[in-house]
Amino acid sequence: MIALVIIIALVLVVGVYAITTYNGLVAGRNKVEEAFSTMDVFLKKRNDMIPNIVATVKAYAKHEAETLEKVVAARNETAPLAQRIDQEKQVSAAMRNLMVRLEAYPELKASTNFLQLQQQLTGIEGEIESSRRYYNGSVRQQNDRVQQFPSNVVAGMFHFEKMPLFQAEEYERRNVDVAGMFNQ
């Protein structure tokens, strides 16, 4: 009789643990999705601003505007999470590259419209940076749950997988050649 009570107690403890862990994994996945959605709001805000930047730039630098339009057109809103992260990296790289190139157009830098757009873009980039940190923190917590024992057992049973972090590209880690920029 005592053995039966112990077995039932163990089954209940394991069952409660499995349910609690599963619910924690679901909540973590939802937090990661919410974090990405938050970042996506700022990305959309930036992407909505891009046509204004392109229109302003077209009058001064046709080639740079065309390059940016191609990258933005490549962004697919319905792509899977990992693919959307890669596409966002391309858009970010194009924006940084464009802003560096536009330094060569003094009349554009003096344009009030362009200066306002540049200030707004700088603010949005700061918000994107903050939301990327929040996203990566959420992903780290979820990945810890998915990979650490004993929750990894429950995660494996229900096919929870490691989620992608938002990481800087290799070229973003290199030192900037400021002298080379002035020699172009």
CORTA-V394699 format. One record per residue. RES is the residue in one letter. SS is DSSP state (H for helix, E for strand, C for the rest). Layout:
# CORTA-V394699
res	ss
RES	SS
RES	SS
This chain:
# CORTA-V394699
res	ss
M	C
I	H
A	H
L	H
V	H
I	H
I	H
I	H
A	H
L	H
V	H
L	H
V	H
V	H
G	H
V	H
Y	H
A	H
I	H
T	H
T	H
Y	H
N	H
G	H
L	H
V	H
A	H
G	H
R	H
N	H
K	H
V	H
E	H
E	H
A	H
F	H
S	H
T	H
M	H
D	H
V	H
F	H
L	H
K	H
K	H
R	H
N	H
D	H
M	H
I	H
P	H
N	H
I	H
V	H
A	H
T	H
V	H
K	H
A	C
Y	C
A	C
K	H
H	H
E	H
A	H
E	H
T	H
L	H
E	H
K	H
V	H
V	H
A	H
A	H
R	C
N	C
E	C
T	C
A	C
P	C
L	H
A	H
Q	H
R	H
I	H
D	H
Q	H
E	H
K	H
Q	H
V	H
S	H
A	H
A	H
M	H
R	H
N	H
L	H
M	H
V	H
R	H
L	H
E	C
A	C
Y	C
P	H
E	H
L	H
K	H
A	C
S	C
T	H
N	H
F	H
L	H
Q	H
L	H
Q	H
Q	H
Q	H
L	H
T	H
G	H
I	H
E	H
G	H
E	H
I	H
E	H
S	H
S	H
R	H
R	H
Y	H
Y	H
N	H
G	H
S	H
V	H
R	H
Q	H
Q	H
N	H
D	H
R	H
V	H
Q	H
Q	C
F	C
P	C
S	H
N	H
V	H
V	H
A	H
G	H
M	H
F	C
H	C
F	C
E	C
K	C
M	C
P	C
L	C
F	C
Q	C
A	C
E	C
E	H
Y	H
E	H
R	H
R	C
N	C
V	C
D	C
V	H
A	H
G	H
M	H
F	H
N	C
Q	C
